[in-house]
């Protein structure tokens, strides 16, 4: 599946020694976020699919700190050269990445394997419960048509 226009994947560098490791996830000189709004964390259990939602104003950066996930993106932006393109990214402790998900791109993920996923997400706006910038799409939406089954068992 091709990459979606404006989605940026930053391969993360890990510095390891006999004490453990150090990894930078997001830096201001990455120039990934237009502005900083909020950082949140979520834990999701094995086999769970959290999909899909999108934002009108907010960009997200996802970083999966532990576990593995299949991240699925769908470009809903009619003006984009990749309109209606789906992109799949495998991310987590075996493939440490920061993923910039621009506004207008539907996104979701599926936990892979037997360990929970611990995911940090950084956003350009703080969450406002009185006017949430979050619009839901069912995980099995026929327009997206994504097959969530595991293919290579």
Long-range contacts (C-beta under 8 A, 24 or more apart in sequence): 1-85, 1-86, 1-87, 1-88, 2-82, 2-85, 2-87, 3-82, 3-87, 4-73, 4-75, 4-80, 4-82, 4-85, 4-87, 4-105, 5-75, 5-80, 5-81, 5-82, 6-80, 6-100, 6-102, 6-105, 7-73, 7-87, 7-99, 7-100, 7-101, 7-102, 7-105, 8-32, 8-99, 8-100, 9-89, 9-97, 9-98, 9-99, 9-100, 10-97, 10-98, 10-99, 10-100, 11-96, 11-97, 12-63, 12-96, 12-97, 12-98, 14-96, 23-96, 25-63, 25-98, 25-120, 26-61, 26-63, 26-98, 26-122, 30-98, 32-61, 32-98, 32-100, 33-59, 33-61, 33-100, 33-122, 33-124, 34-59, 34-124, 35-124, 35-125, 36-122, 36-124, 37-122, 37-123, 37-124, 37-125, 37-126, 38-122, 38-123, 38-125, 38-126, 38-127, 39-120, 39-121, 39-122, 39-123, 40-120, 40-121, 40-123, 40-127, 41-118, 41-119, 41-120, 41-121, 42-117, 42-118, 42-119, 42-121, 43-116, 43-117, 43-118, 43-119, 44-69, 44-109, 44-111, 44-116, 44-117, 44-119, 45-111, 45-116, 46-111, 46-113, 46-114, 46-115, 46-116, 47-110, 47-111, 48-110, 48-111, 49-108, 49-109, 49-110, 49-111, 49-139, 49-148, 50-108, 50-109, 50-110, 51-106, 51-107, 51-108, 51-109, 51-110, 51-137, 51-139, 51-146, 51-148, 52-106, 52-107, 52-108, 52-136, 52-137, 52-138, 52-139, 52-141, 52-144, 53-106, 53-107, 53-108, 53-134, 53-135, 53-136, 53-137, 54-103, 54-104, 54-105, 54-106, 54-107, 54-134, 54-135, 54-137, 55-103, 55-104, 55-133, 55-134, 55-135, 56-103, 56-104, 56-133, 56-135, 57-103, 57-124, 57-125, 57-133, 58-103, 58-123, 58-124, 58-125, 58-133, 59-100, 59-101, 59-102, 59-103, 59-123, 59-124, 60-100, 60-101, 60-107, 60-121, 60-122, 60-123, 61-98, 61-99, 61-100, 61-101, 61-121, 61-122, 61-123, 62-91, 62-98, 62-99, 62-101, 62-107, 62-109, 62-119, 62-120, 62-121, 63-96, 63-97, 63-98, 63-99, 63-119, 63-120, 63-121, 63-122, 64-91, 64-92, 64-93, 64-96, 64-97, 64-117, 64-118, 64-119, 65-93, 65-118, 65-119, 65-120, 66-92, 66-93, 66-115, 66-116, 66-117, 66-118, 67-92, 67-93, 67-111, 67-112, 67-113, 67-115, 67-116, 67-117, 67-118, 68-92, 68-93, 68-94, 68-95, 68-111, 68-112, 68-113, 68-115, 68-117, 69-109, 69-110, 69-111, 69-112, 69-117, 69-119, 70-109, 70-110, 70-112, 71-99, 71-107, 71-108, 71-109, 72-107, 72-108, 72-109, 72-110, 72-146, 73-101, 73-105, 73-106, 73-107, 74-105, 74-106, 74-107, 74-144, 74-146, 75-104, 75-105, 75-106, 76-104, 76-105, 76-106, 77-104, 77-105, 80-104, 84-143, 86-144, 86-146, 92-117, 106-137, 106-144, 108-139, 110-148, 112-150
